[in-house]
Structure formats: structure tokens, C-alpha cells
Amino acid sequence: MIAWERLRVFAAVAEHGSVGAAAAALHITGPAVTQQLRKLERETGTRVVEPDGRGIRLTAAGHVLAGHARSVAAAVADAERDLAGLHDDVAGPLRIGSVASALRVLLPEVLRSLVAEHPRLVPTVTDGEVVDLLPALRSRDLDAVLLESWTQRPVTLPAGVRVTTLVTEPVLLAVPEGRPVTDRDPVPLRGLGGEVWASSPVGTEPYEALLQMLRAAGIEPDVRYLFADFATQLALVRAGLAVALVPAMAVAGAPGPRLRPGTGDEHPGTGDEQQGTEDELPGTEDGRPATGDGRPGAGDGQPGAGDGRTGGADEQSAPGTGRGAATAAGYPGIRFRPCRPAVGRSLVLATREADSGLPAVQALAGVLRAAAGRAVAADPVPG
């Protein structure tokens, strides 16, 4: 019989690719990992790893066992989470997936708050793209996924997946300081022909949204630089090599003081739930983010329109929508401008429909919503 503890250690080795990395992930020593692997090979009567230079690699039998180990680990995590849910207790493992653009700004604060408020909760985080994260959610390899949905490229939800909109924010055009195009406010996209662009990898929501917007303006995009990290895109802008479209949150998360827009206050959107039926996250015909019933966001704290505003009783201009270019002390040499047509991005939390009410998932949604609201908030200064 294969002991679960040894299978758990082997699953970590298969996932992380080395004894040292597995030991670090499990918070045990390397010799302890090696000992468990040897015992596992005795129990199974076969070699599951073999030397590979200075490291190890899985044998053919090891690859077979690794698939089963992942399934067993997922089943054990589900059992622990479901048992905790019976007692309305926020405890046990919580496997979170996230697009890279949200990791640097949101996840450190979110994880710190979760662990402080729920010490028996054990969150883990994996980064990736929507195309990989949603299948992992459906296959129960992840419990919750933080995604982005752009007004020009709404995320498509598979059946059985529910999303909660955490916040809707403006997307800004980032251009090198002194570029003539920054004299316009907002900057018309049709005037950006001939510009070199930095964007996210091919197939991602930001990349596809950029292509759709520029082609609609009669421009064939010249996208030469592809990076998932917006900070890397902005480094190319600062060097004068490209222009880029970046969410306000990516700028607000820069080192130094937060993003300071020309005018206006930010009123973040709140939890607007949607359920997947193999359709796109609802948008509106004019490209603005939608509220829960598919209408343009307005009032009652619902996500706002694609011009960068969020709903509320006293709507005001959000970052990048007022006169005057935005500045960020963390990015000298770059001007941030709103563009026309306006662009918005929503951060949404996706969960399996059956799990959306679990205490751990609800706790994560609450902490994420608060952190996202703080991340996009900014103090207005004159333009």
C-alpha cells in the first residue's frame, strides 16, 4: 500500500522538478524528501526517479504515478475544504490561481490579511494565463482564480463557473515623456499609426483587446514586445522603445507614491456576480463593462463604464479620465493619458458554481474586493 505522506512528497518533487524545490515547498529538509522517495520506491517496487546530471528526473513509471499523485492531492484538498465548510470554518487549503498582472499589486496584501484573519487557512498561489487557469479551476486543481476582463475583450466563462466582479478600473495609454501624441487629451487611437507597441503575450486578454481596438481605428498594430508583466512593458516605454496600454492599478503599484491622475476620484466597483454558460462575461455594445444584468454600470456601487468611471451616487472622473496627464513617481519619463475610445479593465474572481458559497472562498472574495478598491484609489492633483 502506498502511504499518502510519501505520495504527497513525490507529488511535490514532480511539480517542482527537484528535491530541493520540493523540500522548500513542503517546509522539510532535502534528506527527508530523499528518504520518502526511497520508501515510495520500496512500496511500489519500481524506480520513480533517476539521476539526471546534478539533479533527478521522473522515470516512465514516475510520470504515471505523478498523474495519480496530483489527483489524490486534489481530492484530499477538496475533502479538507469541504469538511471545513460543514463547520462554517475558514480553514484548510485554498488553491488560488491569478493572472500575473494582479499578483504584484494585490496578492501580497491579500495573503497577509487572509492568514491574519484566518490562521487555519492555508492559501497557495499559482500564476498563469486565463487559457490555463480556467481549465484548472474546472478540473478542481484550483479553488479560485483571479482574472481580468477588458471591455474590448470580455473573458469567456465555461459552464459551471461563477465570477464576482471585484473592481473596474481605467486603462491608460503610456507614452514616453515629450512624445507629441501626449498633447491630446484624451489621445485618439486613430492617431497612433506608426507607433511600436509593448503588450501582453499573444492570446491574452490585453493583447487581443489591443489588436481589436487598433484595427477598429484602421491601424495594423506593430507589436514587437510581449511581456505578461506590465512593469516590463513600462520599462520599454520609459526607454522610448514603445507605447503601451496599462491598467491604472499597474501604475498605482509602482515603487514610490501612488498614481496621481489629473483630476477626479475613484469609487471602486463592488461584487457583481456572473455565472458562466459558455458565454462571455457580459459587456455592452459600446464596449463598456456591464453590471450583473448586462447593463452599463451605474450607481449602487456597480462596476462603471469603460471610460474608467465606476458607479456611485456621486460619480466623478476616475484616473485618466479628467484633463491633464497622469503621473507616477515610480515611472519617471512616462506620461499616462486616457485614450479614445475609452478602455476599462475589470478584475473578477472565478469559482466553481458549487463552491462559491464556501467560507474560504467568501473570505477570499471579501479581502480581494477591499484590496482591489484600495489599489485603484488615488488622490487627485492638478493636471
Sequence and secondary structure as in RCSB ss.txt:
>XXXX:A:sequence
MIAWERLRVFAAVAEHGSVGAAAAALHITGPAVTQQLRKLERETGTRVVEPDGRGIRLTAAGHVLAGHARSVAAA
VADAERDLAGLHDDVAGPLRIGSVASALRVLLPEVLRSLVAEHPRLVPTVTDGEVVDLLPALRSRDLDAVLLESW
TQRPVTLPAGVRVTTLVTEPVLLAVPEGRPVTDRDPVPLRGLGGEVWASSPVGTEPYEALLQMLRAAGIEPDVRY
LFADFATQLALVRAGLAVALVPAMAVAGAPGPRLRPGTGDEHPGTGDEQQGTEDELPGTEDGRPATGDGRPGAGD
GQPGAGDGRTGGADEQSAPGTGRGAATAAGYPGIRFRPCRPAVGRSLVLATREADSGLPAVQALAGVLRAAAGRA
VAADPVPG
>XXXX:A:secstr
   HHHHHHHHHHHHHSSHHHHHHHHTS HHHHHHHHHHHHHHHTS  EEEETTEEEE HHHHHHHHHHHHHHHH
HHHHHHHHHHHTT   EEEEEEEEHHHHHHHHHHHHHHHHHH TTEEEEEEEE HHHHHHHHHTTS SEEEEEEE
TTB  EE TTEEEEEEEEEEEEEEEETT GGGGSSSEEGGGGTT EEEES TTSHHHHHHHHHHHHTT   EEEE
E S HHHHHHHHHTTS BEEEEHHHHHTSSSS  B SS        EEEE SSEE  B TTS BB TTSSB  ST
T    TTT    TT    TTTSSS BB TTSTTEEEE EES  EEEEEEEEEGGGTTSHHHHHHHHHHHHHHHHH
H       
